[in-house]
Structures are given as C-alpha cells and as structure tokens.
C-alpha cells in the first residue's frame, strides 16, 4: 500500500485508524491521570515520546525529520525571541516549516 510516494508500514497508526482510536485515549489517560500534575516535565516528555512513536509507526524516517525540526527550533528560537518583530517571527515560522 502506498500513500504520497511512501510505502505504508503494515501497522501504520493513522489518524483515521482503529489503532489511533485506541492510542489517543491511552496517551490521554497516562498524561492526565497517571503522571502527577506536579511532574510537568515528565508529562511533557511523555507527550513528546508518544508523538515521536506515533509518527515513527508510519515511517521511521519521519522520526528523524521530526527530531531535526525539534532541534532547529529549540536552538534557533531563543535568537528569534531577542529580535522579536514581525519579519523575524515570519522567517522563523517559514524556516521551521521547511
């Protein structure tokens, strides 16, 4: 099975799949009920890990793309904040998207 030029994994977790219908409630329960609210860093780390797992279940290469985008945004965003103006913000959004 192919979609958009990529070969779909056999057990891809797509937004309109039964797997996602099971995946999302489990992630939400763990996030809101299992991890204490005081451990907000753990909660964020869990959501990031779940997101990476979700995207990598379709194609592991997407995990590398997501990691690259995350690292670029993490290291470049503080510089964009220092010179915060409309042009810098638009350029940052454009850079992040591409």
PALOMAR-391384 format. One record per residue (C-alpha): chain; x, y, z. Coordinates in steps of 0.25 Angstrom, whole numbers, plus 5000, padded with zeros to 4 digits. Layout:
<sites>
@pavex->A px->X py->Y pz->Z $
...
</sites>
This chain:
<sites>
@pavex->A px->5000 py->5000 pz->5000 $
@pavex->A px->5006 py->5014 pz->4996 $
@pavex->A px->5002 py->5028 pz->5000 $
@pavex->A px->5008 py->5040 pz->4995 $
@pavex->A px->5020 py->5033 pz->4990 $
@pavex->A px->5023 py->5026 pz->5003 $
@pavex->A px->5021 py->5011 pz->5006 $
@pavex->A px->5012 py->5010 pz->5017 $
@pavex->A px->5016 py->5001 pz->5029 $
@pavex->A px->5008 py->4989 pz->5031 $
@pavex->A px->5003 py->4994 pz->5045 $
@pavex->A px->5003 py->5009 pz->5042 $
@pavex->A px->4996 py->5017 pz->5052 $
@pavex->A px->4988 py->5027 pz->5044 $
@pavex->A px->4978 py->5038 pz->5049 $
@pavex->A px->4966 py->5030 pz->5044 $
@pavex->A px->4970 py->5016 pz->5048 $
@pavex->A px->4965 py->5007 pz->5059 $
@pavex->A px->4980 py->5008 pz->5065 $
@pavex->A px->4979 py->5023 pz->5067 $
@pavex->A px->4965 py->5022 pz->5073 $
@pavex->A px->4972 py->5013 pz->5084 $
@pavex->A px->4985 py->5020 pz->5084 $
@pavex->A px->4979 py->5034 pz->5087 $
@pavex->A px->4971 py->5030 pz->5100 $
@pavex->A px->4983 py->5022 pz->5105 $
@pavex->A px->4992 py->5034 pz->5104 $
@pavex->A px->4982 py->5044 pz->5110 $
@pavex->A px->4979 py->5035 pz->5122 $
@pavex->A px->4994 py->5033 pz->5125 $
@pavex->A px->4996 py->5048 pz->5123 $
@pavex->A px->4985 py->5053 pz->5131 $
@pavex->A px->4983 py->5042 pz->5141 $
@pavex->A px->4995 py->5034 pz->5143 $
@pavex->A px->5006 py->5045 pz->5143 $
@pavex->A px->5004 py->5055 pz->5155 $
@pavex->A px->5002 py->5069 pz->5151 $
@pavex->A px->5014 py->5073 pz->5159 $
@pavex->A px->5023 py->5065 pz->5150 $
@pavex->A px->5020 py->5074 pz->5138 $
@pavex->A px->5034 py->5071 pz->5131 $
@pavex->A px->5030 py->5057 pz->5132 $
@pavex->A px->5017 py->5059 pz->5125 $
@pavex->A px->5023 py->5068 pz->5114 $
@pavex->A px->5034 py->5057 pz->5112 $
@pavex->A px->5023 py->5046 pz->5111 $
@pavex->A px->5015 py->5054 pz->5101 $
@pavex->A px->5028 py->5056 pz->5092 $
@pavex->A px->5031 py->5042 pz->5093 $
@pavex->A px->5017 py->5038 pz->5089 $
@pavex->A px->5017 py->5047 pz->5078 $
@pavex->A px->5030 py->5042 pz->5072 $
@pavex->A px->5025 py->5028 pz->5074 $
@pavex->A px->5012 py->5032 pz->5066 $
@pavex->A px->5020 py->5038 pz->5055 $
@pavex->A px->5030 py->5027 pz->5054 $
@pavex->A px->5020 py->5016 pz->5054 $
@pavex->A px->5016 py->5020 pz->5040 $
@pavex->A px->5031 py->5022 pz->5035 $
@pavex->A px->5043 py->5022 pz->5044 $
@pavex->A px->5049 py->5033 pz->5035 $
@pavex->A px->5039 py->5043 pz->5040 $
@pavex->A px->5045 py->5042 pz->5054 $
@pavex->A px->5058 py->5047 pz->5048 $
@pavex->A px->5051 py->5059 pz->5041 $
@pavex->A px->5043 py->5062 pz->5054 $
@pavex->A px->5056 py->5061 pz->5062 $
@pavex->A px->5063 py->5071 pz->5052 $
@pavex->A px->5051 py->5081 pz->5053 $
@pavex->A px->5051 py->5080 pz->5068 $
@pavex->A px->5066 py->5083 pz->5070 $
@pavex->A px->5066 py->5094 pz->5060 $
@pavex->A px->5054 py->5101 pz->5067 $
@pavex->A px->5060 py->5098 pz->5080 $
@pavex->A px->5073 py->5105 pz->5077 $
@pavex->A px->5069 py->5116 pz->5068 $
@pavex->A px->5056 py->5121 pz->5075 $
@pavex->A px->5064 py->5128 pz->5086 $
@pavex->A px->5071 py->5136 pz->5076 $
@pavex->A px->5058 py->5139 pz->5069 $
@pavex->A px->5052 py->5144 pz->5082 $
@pavex->A px->5063 py->5154 pz->5085 $
@pavex->A px->5060 py->5162 pz->5072 $
@pavex->A px->5045 py->5159 pz->5073 $
@pavex->A px->5038 py->5166 pz->5061 $
@pavex->A px->5028 py->5162 pz->5051 $
@pavex->A px->5039 py->5159 pz->5040 $
@pavex->A px->5047 py->5151 pz->5049 $
@pavex->A px->5035 py->5143 pz->5054 $
@pavex->A px->5030 py->5140 pz->5040 $
@pavex->A px->5044 py->5136 pz->5036 $
@pavex->A px->5045 py->5126 pz->5048 $
@pavex->A px->5032 py->5120 pz->5044 $
@pavex->A px->5036 py->5118 pz->5030 $
@pavex->A px->5049 py->5112 pz->5034 $
@pavex->A px->5042 py->5103 pz->5043 $
@pavex->A px->5033 py->5098 pz->5033 $
@pavex->A px->5043 py->5095 pz->5022 $
</sites>
